[in-house]
């Protein structure tokens, strides 16, 4: 990738608060105008990265996992792993969140290998798109749900995180996964999963979850989960391993 034009970068930063229509077409030629738009988007992404970093640092200063006492019902949320696993990990996630991407690429696959596939942990994805800063996150969550109708939620889940900077066009992901693209597009156009996703995100925010990723670790109790630990922000695999192993080593805690 070529280094950004310094003058364009300064212009992008200064134009963040200026509506595009105030820029006279005869003062900015088309190539520079396109570069300014691209750089403006990059600046917004960097600003969000800084906010996410602050949240992650705050979580680390607070000691990582917090003790909590709550009961939640995963209900319709996509789940992976043995239904009789006593431990359940719920991830509140956003497909455009850079730290959610980091969790998927650096931590999730190790959790899947060591705990989910081994029947020790059930994994739940609770979509929480933050549309104010991630305009494509809600549609990405819908795309994952539409893929779920064809039995490929987890494949789409992974593909969206692996292509978080190139989410559109949605049909390209459907084709790559071998989905019935007509049925997929019909589902996406209908918006039939949007209300459910929006409702779940609102419920999470009402319960005090305000950032992604946020993780709830708990014990399965029938159709609900008794949450006993919470982690805000991305964390290395070792942090999950230590907490999960500690709970698995205490049979009393799992009753």
ZADO-1210 file (C-alpha; in nm, 4 decimals, padded with zeros to 6 digits):
<atoms>
<atom x="00.0000" y="00.0000" z="00.0000" code="UNK" pos="1"/>
<atom x="00.1378" y="00.3445" z="-00.0954" code="UNK" pos="2"/>
<atom x="00.1979" y="00.5902" z="00.1927" code="UNK" pos="3"/>
<atom x="-00.0844" y="00.8419" z="00.2297" code="UNK" pos="4"/>
<atom x="-00.0430" y="01.1869" z="00.0830" code="UNK" pos="5"/>
<atom x="00.0534" y="01.4065" z="00.3854" code="UNK" pos="6"/>
<atom x="-00.1458" y="01.7015" z="00.2567" code="UNK" pos="7"/>
<atom x="-00.4482" y="01.4799" z="00.2037" code="UNK" pos="8"/>
<atom x="-00.4136" y="01.3362" z="00.5559" code="UNK" pos="9"/>
<atom x="-00.4138" y="01.6841" z="00.7087" code="UNK" pos="10"/>
<atom x="-00.7089" y="01.7780" z="00.4952" code="UNK" pos="11"/>
<atom x="-00.8993" y="01.4630" z="00.5991" code="UNK" pos="12"/>
<atom x="-00.8414" y="01.5371" z="00.9676" code="UNK" pos="13"/>
<atom x="-00.9579" y="01.8939" z="00.9300" code="UNK" pos="14"/>
<atom x="-01.2647" y="01.7926" z="00.7320" code="UNK" pos="15"/>
<atom x="-01.4036" y="01.5415" z="00.9831" code="UNK" pos="16"/>
<atom x="-01.6455" y="01.8025" z="01.1125" code="UNK" pos="17"/>
<atom x="-01.7133" y="01.9705" z="00.7759" code="UNK" pos="18"/>
<atom x="-01.9956" y="01.8383" z="00.5546" code="UNK" pos="19"/>
<atom x="-01.8736" y="01.7070" z="00.2217" code="UNK" pos="20"/>
<atom x="-02.1046" y="01.9377" z="00.0307" code="UNK" pos="21"/>
<atom x="-01.9154" y="02.2449" z="00.1555" code="UNK" pos="22"/>
<atom x="-01.6128" y="02.1481" z="-00.0531" code="UNK" pos="23"/>
<atom x="-01.6345" y="02.3224" z="-00.3888" code="UNK" pos="24"/>
<atom x="-01.5832" y="02.0797" z="-00.6736" code="UNK" pos="25"/>
<atom x="-01.3521" y="02.3208" z="-00.8525" code="UNK" pos="26"/>
<atom x="-01.1176" y="02.3403" z="-00.5514" code="UNK" pos="27"/>
<atom x="-01.0551" y="01.9689" z="-00.5001" code="UNK" pos="28"/>
<atom x="-00.9924" y="01.7443" z="-00.7993" code="UNK" pos="29"/>
<atom x="-01.1541" y="01.4012" z="-00.8131" code="UNK" pos="30"/>
<atom x="-00.8492" y="01.1839" z="-00.7189" code="UNK" pos="31"/>
<atom x="-00.7667" y="01.3991" z="-00.4162" code="UNK" pos="32"/>
<atom x="-01.1327" y="01.4114" z="-00.3147" code="UNK" pos="33"/>
<atom x="-01.1481" y="01.0299" z="-00.3213" code="UNK" pos="34"/>
<atom x="-00.8286" y="01.0094" z="-00.1183" code="UNK" pos="35"/>
<atom x="-00.9685" y="01.2546" z="00.1355" code="UNK" pos="36"/>
<atom x="-01.2816" y="01.0431" z="00.1749" code="UNK" pos="37"/>
<atom x="-01.0738" y="00.7286" z="00.2245" code="UNK" pos="38"/>
<atom x="-00.8487" y="00.8998" z="00.4764" code="UNK" pos="39"/>
<atom x="-01.1481" y="01.0422" z="00.6616" code="UNK" pos="40"/>
<atom x="-01.2747" y="00.6839" z="00.7029" code="UNK" pos="41"/>
<atom x="-00.9312" y="00.5733" z="00.8246" code="UNK" pos="42"/>
<atom x="-00.9226" y="00.8553" z="01.0807" code="UNK" pos="43"/>
<atom x="-01.2645" y="00.7490" z="01.2130" code="UNK" pos="44"/>
<atom x="-01.1408" y="00.3904" z="01.2387" code="UNK" pos="45"/>
<atom x="-00.8306" y="00.5037" z="01.4284" code="UNK" pos="46"/>
<atom x="-01.0479" y="00.7045" z="01.6661" code="UNK" pos="47"/>
<atom x="-01.2571" y="00.3969" z="01.7380" code="UNK" pos="48"/>
<atom x="-00.9404" y="00.1893" z="01.7831" code="UNK" pos="49"/>
<atom x="-00.8286" y="00.4384" z="02.0490" code="UNK" pos="50"/>
<atom x="-01.1634" y="00.4129" z="02.2277" code="UNK" pos="51"/>
<atom x="-01.1472" y="00.0323" z="02.2178" code="UNK" pos="52"/>
<atom x="-00.7889" y="00.0390" z="02.3451" code="UNK" pos="53"/>
<atom x="-00.8897" y="00.2549" z="02.6407" code="UNK" pos="54"/>
<atom x="-01.1665" y="00.0092" z="02.7260" code="UNK" pos="55"/>
<atom x="-00.9268" y="-00.2852" z="02.7047" code="UNK" pos="56"/>
<atom x="-00.6722" y="-00.1100" z="02.9268" code="UNK" pos="57"/>
<atom x="-00.9428" y="-00.0251" z="03.1784" code="UNK" pos="58"/>
<atom x="-01.0455" y="-00.3912" z="03.1894" code="UNK" pos="59"/>
<atom x="-00.6855" y="-00.4994" z="03.2454" code="UNK" pos="60"/>
<atom x="-00.6396" y="-00.2469" z="03.5278" code="UNK" pos="61"/>
<atom x="-00.9590" y="-00.3778" z="03.6852" code="UNK" pos="62"/>
<atom x="-00.8093" y="-00.7267" z="03.6972" code="UNK" pos="63"/>
<atom x="-00.9631" y="-00.8881" z="03.3890" code="UNK" pos="64"/>
<atom x="-01.2442" y="-01.1236" z="03.4926" code="UNK" pos="65"/>
<atom x="-01.5024" y="-00.9741" z="03.7249" code="UNK" pos="66"/>
<atom x="-01.7286" y="-01.1706" z="03.9554" code="UNK" pos="67"/>
<atom x="-02.0942" y="-01.1282" z="03.8703" code="UNK" pos="68"/>
<atom x="-02.4195" y="-01.2963" z="03.9626" code="UNK" pos="69"/>
<atom x="-02.6832" y="-01.2996" z="03.6910" code="UNK" pos="70"/>
<atom x="-02.9056" y="-01.5335" z="03.4951" code="UNK" pos="71"/>
<atom x="-02.9389" y="-01.5036" z="03.1171" code="UNK" pos="72"/>
<atom x="-03.1219" y="-01.7032" z="02.8522" code="UNK" pos="73"/>
<atom x="-02.9276" y="-01.7486" z="02.5250" code="UNK" pos="74"/>
<atom x="-03.2581" y="-01.8432" z="02.3581" code="UNK" pos="75"/>
<atom x="-03.2178" y="-01.8157" z="01.9801" code="UNK" pos="76"/>
<atom x="-02.8500" y="-01.7132" z="01.9794" code="UNK" pos="77"/>
<atom x="-02.6166" y="-01.9286" z="01.7658" code="UNK" pos="78"/>
<atom x="-02.4372" y="-02.1884" z="01.9769" code="UNK" pos="79"/>
<atom x="-02.1404" y="-02.4170" z="01.9193" code="UNK" pos="80"/>
<atom x="-02.0418" y="-02.7198" z="02.1242" code="UNK" pos="81"/>
<atom x="-02.2032" y="-02.9905" z="02.3315" code="UNK" pos="82"/>
<atom x="-02.5441" y="-02.8978" z="02.4681" code="UNK" pos="83"/>
<atom x="-02.4635" y="-03.0839" z="02.7904" code="UNK" pos="84"/>
<atom x="-02.1399" y="-02.8911" z="02.8547" code="UNK" pos="85"/>
<atom x="-02.1618" y="-02.7427" z="03.2037" code="UNK" pos="86"/>
<atom x="-01.9657" y="-02.4263" z="03.1201" code="UNK" pos="87"/>
<atom x="-02.1026" y="-02.1694" z="02.8772" code="UNK" pos="88"/>
<atom x="-01.9148" y="-01.8717" z="02.7309" code="UNK" pos="89"/>
<atom x="-02.1268" y="-01.5961" z="02.5756" code="UNK" pos="90"/>
<atom x="-01.9602" y="-01.3436" z="02.3471" code="UNK" pos="91"/>
<atom x="-02.1270" y="-01.0068" z="02.2764" code="UNK" pos="92"/>
<atom x="-01.9775" y="-00.9176" z="01.9439" code="UNK" pos="93"/>
<atom x="-01.9739" y="-00.6721" z="01.6509" code="UNK" pos="94"/>
<atom x="-01.8395" y="-00.7731" z="01.3096" code="UNK" pos="95"/>
<atom x="-01.6695" y="-00.4351" z="01.2553" code="UNK" pos="96"/>
<atom x="-01.5127" y="-00.4192" z="01.6019" code="UNK" pos="97"/>
<atom x="-01.1327" y="-00.4558" z="01.5622" code="UNK" pos="98"/>
<atom x="-01.0952" y="-00.6225" z="01.9014" code="UNK" pos="99"/>
<atom x="-01.3701" y="-00.8713" z="01.8153" code="UNK" pos="100"/>
<atom x="-01.1687" y="-00.9507" z="01.5040" code="UNK" pos="101"/>
<atom x="-00.8602" y="-00.9987" z="01.7191" code="UNK" pos="102"/>
<atom x="-01.0482" y="-01.2332" z="01.9516" code="UNK" pos="103"/>
<atom x="-01.1650" y="-01.4437" z="01.6589" code="UNK" pos="104"/>
<atom x="-00.8250" y="-01.4670" z="01.4885" code="UNK" pos="105"/>
<atom x="-00.6086" y="-01.5082" z="01.7996" code="UNK" pos="106"/>
<atom x="-00.8227" y="-01.6699" z="02.0692" code="UNK" pos="107"/>
<atom x="-01.1473" y="-01.8273" z="01.9495" code="UNK" pos="108"/>
<atom x="-00.9847" y="-02.1018" z="01.7435" code="UNK" pos="109"/>
<atom x="-00.7792" y="-02.2142" z="02.0426" code="UNK" pos="110"/>
<atom x="-01.0909" y="-02.2197" z="02.2599" code="UNK" pos="111"/>
<atom x="-01.2651" y="-02.4244" z="01.9920" code="UNK" pos="112"/>
<atom x="-00.9816" y="-02.6760" z="01.9780" code="UNK" pos="113"/>
<atom x="-00.9192" y="-02.7185" z="02.3509" code="UNK" pos="114"/>
<atom x="-01.2610" y="-02.6742" z="02.5090" code="UNK" pos="115"/>
<atom x="-01.5512" y="-02.6562" z="02.2630" code="UNK" pos="116"/>
<atom x="-01.4550" y="-02.9600" z="02.0543" code="UNK" pos="117"/>
<atom x="-01.3643" y="-03.1446" z="02.3744" code="UNK" pos="118"/>
<atom x="-01.7175" y="-03.1035" z="02.5095" code="UNK" pos="119"/>
<atom x="-01.6068" y="-02.8889" z="02.8033" code="UNK" pos="120"/>
<atom x="-01.7513" y="-02.5572" z="02.6879" code="UNK" pos="121"/>
<atom x="-02.0551" y="-02.4378" z="02.4943" code="UNK" pos="122"/>
<atom x="-01.9956" y="-02.1167" z="02.3012" code="UNK" pos="123"/>
<atom x="-02.2731" y="-01.8651" z="02.2325" code="UNK" pos="124"/>
<atom x="-02.2616" y="-01.5646" z="02.0000" code="UNK" pos="125"/>
<atom x="-02.4858" y="-01.2772" z="02.1057" code="UNK" pos="126"/>
<atom x="-02.4630" y="-01.0199" z="01.8272" code="UNK" pos="127"/>
<atom x="-02.4325" y="-00.6643" z="01.9529" code="UNK" pos="128"/>
<atom x="-02.3788" y="-00.4367" z="01.6515" code="UNK" pos="129"/>
<atom x="-02.2934" y="-00.0805" z="01.7554" code="UNK" pos="130"/>
<atom x="-02.4448" y="00.0924" z="01.4548" code="UNK" pos="131"/>
<atom x="-02.3491" y="00.4445" z="01.5641" code="UNK" pos="132"/>
<atom x="-01.9834" y="00.3762" z="01.4855" code="UNK" pos="133"/>
<atom x="-02.0007" y="00.0588" z="01.2752" code="UNK" pos="134"/>
<atom x="-02.2562" y="00.1200" z="00.9976" code="UNK" pos="135"/>
<atom x="-02.2267" y="-00.2274" z="00.8425" code="UNK" pos="136"/>
<atom x="-02.2331" y="-00.4269" z="01.1664" code="UNK" pos="137"/>
<atom x="-02.6097" y="-00.4796" z="01.1759" code="UNK" pos="138"/>
<atom x="-02.6243" y="-00.5981" z="00.8155" code="UNK" pos="139"/>
<atom x="-02.3286" y="-00.8284" z="00.8834" code="UNK" pos="140"/>
<atom x="-02.5176" y="-00.9814" z="01.1759" code="UNK" pos="141"/>
<atom x="-02.8158" y="-01.0302" z="00.9454" code="UNK" pos="142"/>
<atom x="-02.5905" y="-01.1955" z="00.6861" code="UNK" pos="143"/>
<atom x="-02.4662" y="-01.4413" z="00.9481" code="UNK" pos="144"/>
<atom x="-02.8235" y="-01.5211" z="01.0508" code="UNK" pos="145"/>
<atom x="-02.9257" y="-01.5689" z="00.6872" code="UNK" pos="146"/>
<atom x="-02.6339" y="-01.8101" z="00.6421" code="UNK" pos="147"/>
<atom x="-02.7571" y="-01.9883" z="00.9544" code="UNK" pos="148"/>
<atom x="-03.0819" y="-02.0665" z="00.7713" code="UNK" pos="149"/>
<atom x="-02.8697" y="-02.2785" z="00.5386" code="UNK" pos="150"/>
<atom x="-02.6714" y="-02.4373" z="00.8211" code="UNK" pos="151"/>
<atom x="-02.3596" y="-02.2252" z="00.7770" code="UNK" pos="152"/>
<atom x="-02.3675" y="-01.9651" z="01.0525" code="UNK" pos="153"/>
<atom x="-02.0216" y="-02.0454" z="01.1858" code="UNK" pos="154"/>
<atom x="-01.8678" y="-02.0485" z="00.8407" code="UNK" pos="155"/>
<atom x="-02.0146" y="-01.7039" z="00.7697" code="UNK" pos="156"/>
<atom x="-01.9206" y="-01.5856" z="01.1203" code="UNK" pos="157"/>
<atom x="-01.5570" y="-01.6690" z="01.0537" code="UNK" pos="158"/>
<atom x="-01.5581" y="-01.5308" z="00.7015" code="UNK" pos="159"/>
<atom x="-01.7020" y="-01.1946" z="00.8091" code="UNK" pos="160"/>
<atom x="-01.4369" y="-01.1527" z="01.0787" code="UNK" pos="161"/>
<atom x="-01.1660" y="-01.2568" z="00.8350" code="UNK" pos="162"/>
<atom x="-01.2906" y="-00.9928" z="00.5882" code="UNK" pos="163"/>
<atom x="-01.3964" y="-00.7213" z="00.8325" code="UNK" pos="164"/>
<atom x="-01.2507" y="-00.4462" z="00.6124" code="UNK" pos="165"/>
<atom x="-01.4231" y="-00.5771" z="00.3007" code="UNK" pos="166"/>
<atom x="-01.7716" y="-00.6782" z="00.4107" code="UNK" pos="167"/>
<atom x="-01.9539" y="-00.5728" z="00.0981" code="UNK" pos="168"/>
<atom x="-02.0789" y="-00.7120" z="-00.1334" code="UNK" pos="169"/>
<atom x="-02.2556" y="-00.9664" z="00.0888" code="UNK" pos="170"/>
<atom x="-02.3244" y="-01.1948" z="-00.2067" code="UNK" pos="171"/>
<atom x="-01.9505" y="-01.2588" z="-00.2458" code="UNK" pos="172"/>
<atom x="-01.9390" y="-01.4243" z="00.0980" code="UNK" pos="173"/>
<atom x="-02.2471" y="-01.6316" z="00.0211" code="UNK" pos="174"/>
<atom x="-02.0933" y="-01.7516" z="-00.3048" code="UNK" pos="175"/>
<atom x="-01.7621" y="-01.8333" z="-00.1372" code="UNK" pos="176"/>
<atom x="-01.9441" y="-02.0516" z="00.1161" code="UNK" pos="177"/>
<atom x="-02.1478" y="-02.2300" z="-00.1481" code="UNK" pos="178"/>
<atom x="-02.4822" y="-02.0976" z="-00.0252" code="UNK" pos="179"/>
<atom x="-02.7984" y="-02.0751" z="-00.2297" code="UNK" pos="180"/>
<atom x="-02.7331" y="-01.7108" z="-00.3176" code="UNK" pos="181"/>
<atom x="-03.0915" y="-01.6417" z="-00.4221" code="UNK" pos="182"/>
<atom x="-03.2305" y="-01.7603" z="-00.0889" code="UNK" pos="183"/>
<atom x="-02.9538" y="-01.5783" z="00.0970" code="UNK" pos="184"/>
<atom x="-03.0214" y="-01.2484" z="-00.0800" code="UNK" pos="185"/>
<atom x="-03.3969" y="-01.2866" z="-00.0310" code="UNK" pos="186"/>
<atom x="-03.3388" y="-01.3345" z="00.3413" code="UNK" pos="187"/>
<atom x="-03.1086" y="-01.0335" z="00.3569" code="UNK" pos="188"/>
<atom x="-03.3484" y="-00.8116" z="00.1610" code="UNK" pos="189"/>
<atom x="-03.6415" y="-00.9102" z="00.3827" code="UNK" pos="190"/>
<atom x="-03.4693" y="-00.7877" z="00.6993" code="UNK" pos="191"/>
<atom x="-03.6498" y="-01.0591" z="00.8930" code="UNK" pos="192"/>
<atom x="-03.3692" y="-01.1025" z="01.1457" code="UNK" pos="193"/>
<atom x="-03.3068" y="-00.7339" z="01.2140" code="UNK" pos="194"/>
<atom x="-03.5708" y="-00.6872" z="01.4852" code="UNK" pos="195"/>
<atom x="-03.4366" y="-00.9855" z="01.6749" code="UNK" pos="196"/>
<atom x="-03.0774" y="-00.8649" z="01.6535" code="UNK" pos="197"/>
<atom x="-03.1749" y="-00.5111" z="01.7574" code="UNK" pos="198"/>
<atom x="-03.3833" y="-00.6416" z="02.0481" code="UNK" pos="199"/>
<atom x="-03.1004" y="-00.8625" z="02.1751" code="UNK" pos="200"/>
<atom x="-02.8497" y="-00.5750" z="02.1548" code="UNK" pos="201"/>
<atom x="-03.0857" y="-00.3437" z="02.3446" code="UNK" pos="202"/>
<atom x="-03.1340" y="-00.6054" z="02.6162" code="UNK" pos="203"/>
<atom x="-02.7561" y="-00.6417" z="02.6512" code="UNK" pos="204"/>
<atom x="-02.7119" y="-00.2660" z="02.6874" code="UNK" pos="205"/>
<atom x="-02.9880" y="-00.2502" z="02.9464" code="UNK" pos="206"/>
<atom x="-02.8022" y="-00.5145" z="03.1482" code="UNK" pos="207"/>
<atom x="-02.4892" y="-00.2977" z="03.1564" code="UNK" pos="208"/>
<atom x="-02.2974" y="-00.4310" z="02.8565" code="UNK" pos="209"/>
<atom x="-02.1808" y="-00.1257" z="02.6635" code="UNK" pos="210"/>
<atom x="-01.8810" y="-00.2380" z="02.4570" code="UNK" pos="211"/>
<atom x="-01.7611" y="-00.5228" z="02.2408" code="UNK" pos="212"/>
<atom x="-01.6317" y="-00.7736" z="02.2847" code="UNK" pos="213"/>
<atom x="-01.7748" y="-00.8537" z="02.6274" code="UNK" pos="214"/>
<atom x="-01.7756" y="-01.2113" z="02.7573" code="UNK" pos="215"/>
<atom x="-01.9974" y="-01.3798" z="03.0131" code="UNK" pos="216"/>
<atom x="-01.8798" y="-01.7106" z="03.1592" code="UNK" pos="217"/>
<atom x="-02.1357" y="-01.9179" z="03.3406" code="UNK" pos="218"/>
<atom x="-02.2891" y="-02.2512" z="03.4298" code="UNK" pos="219"/>
<atom x="-02.5661" y="-02.4122" z="03.2269" code="UNK" pos="220"/>
<atom x="-02.8861" y="-02.4545" z="03.4258" code="UNK" pos="221"/>
<atom x="-03.1482" y="-02.5985" z="03.1943" code="UNK" pos="222"/>
<atom x="-03.2461" y="-02.3368" z="02.9364" code="UNK" pos="223"/>
<atom x="-03.0614" y="-02.0568" z="03.1152" code="UNK" pos="224"/>
<atom x="-02.7052" y="-01.9745" z="03.2153" code="UNK" pos="225"/>
<atom x="-02.6010" y="-01.8675" z="03.5652" code="UNK" pos="226"/>
<atom x="-02.3309" y="-01.6124" z="03.4916" code="UNK" pos="227"/>
<atom x="-02.0465" y="-01.5948" z="03.7420" code="UNK" pos="228"/>
<atom x="-01.7706" y="-01.4115" z="03.5545" code="UNK" pos="229"/>
<atom x="-01.7518" y="-01.1209" z="03.3088" code="UNK" pos="230"/>
<atom x="-01.4655" y="-00.9965" z="03.0942" code="UNK" pos="231"/>
<atom x="-01.4719" y="-00.6666" z="02.9065" code="UNK" pos="232"/>
<atom x="-01.2498" y="-00.6315" z="02.6006" code="UNK" pos="233"/>
<atom x="-01.0282" y="-00.8719" z="02.4123" code="UNK" pos="234"/>
<atom x="-00.7905" y="-01.0871" z="02.6143" code="UNK" pos="235"/>
<atom x="-00.5235" y="-01.3433" z="02.5271" code="UNK" pos="236"/>
<atom x="-00.6070" y="-01.7116" z="02.5193" code="UNK" pos="237"/>
<atom x="-00.4154" y="-01.7621" z="02.8446" code="UNK" pos="238"/>
<atom x="-00.6664" y="-01.5447" z="03.0315" code="UNK" pos="239"/>
<atom x="-00.9585" y="-01.7608" z="02.9153" code="UNK" pos="240"/>
<atom x="-00.7697" y="-02.0837" z="02.9761" code="UNK" pos="241"/>
<atom x="-00.6805" y="-01.9902" z="03.3342" code="UNK" pos="242"/>
<atom x="-01.0402" y="-01.9013" z="03.4260" code="UNK" pos="243"/>
<atom x="-01.1985" y="-02.2005" z="03.2521" code="UNK" pos="244"/>
<atom x="-00.9469" y="-02.4466" z="03.3982" code="UNK" pos="245"/>
<atom x="-00.9995" y="-02.3042" z="03.7466" code="UNK" pos="246"/>
<atom x="-01.3746" y="-02.3575" z="03.7226" code="UNK" pos="247"/>
<atom x="-01.3417" y="-02.7050" z="03.5731" code="UNK" pos="248"/>
<atom x="-01.1106" y="-02.7986" z="03.8623" code="UNK" pos="249"/>
<atom x="-01.3787" y="-02.7032" z="04.1168" code="UNK" pos="250"/>
<atom x="-01.6723" y="-02.9423" z="04.0731" code="UNK" pos="251"/>
<atom x="-01.8634" y="-02.7631" z="04.3482" code="UNK" pos="252"/>
<atom x="-01.8619" y="-02.4431" z="04.1424" code="UNK" pos="253"/>
<atom x="-02.0344" y="-02.6224" z="03.8558" code="UNK" pos="254"/>
<atom x="-02.3327" y="-02.7408" z="04.0614" code="UNK" pos="255"/>
</atoms>
